[in-house]
Amino acid sequence: MNKSIFFVLFSLILLSVHVFGLTPLEDQWIPIKDVKDPYVIEIGKFAVSEYARLNNLQLKFVTVVSGDIQIASNLKYYKLIVTANSVGNGTSKNYETIVWKLKSISELMDFEPLS
């Protein structure tokens, strides 16, 4: 087999594993028992600060209201409901956020206000 064809096929396989491997499965969430755990709070703080940084907003983390976890391979997904204050007007809102973690790497996948 030609080396370039093998490389292209191998790259396509790795790409599909990467794309589909980073997507949480909707029916696999497990409730987090202790949302006051410092590690869970750290993830909530990360979600708020990362969203604020990416959108040039002034949000301040308040608390984690509830959460679920999903473990897929070495990745851990955290779906949290967090409360954050808008620094400008002081109003609090709840947001649903999804963060994936791989050891010390965190990535914000979603951050949506709840009505």
Secondary structure, 3 states (H helix, E strand, C coil): CCHHHHHHHHHHHHHHHHHHHCCCCHHHCEECCCCCCHHHHHHHHHHHHHHHHHHCCCEEEEEEEEEEEEEECCEEEEEEEEEEEECCCCCEEEEEEEEEEECCEEEEEEEEECC
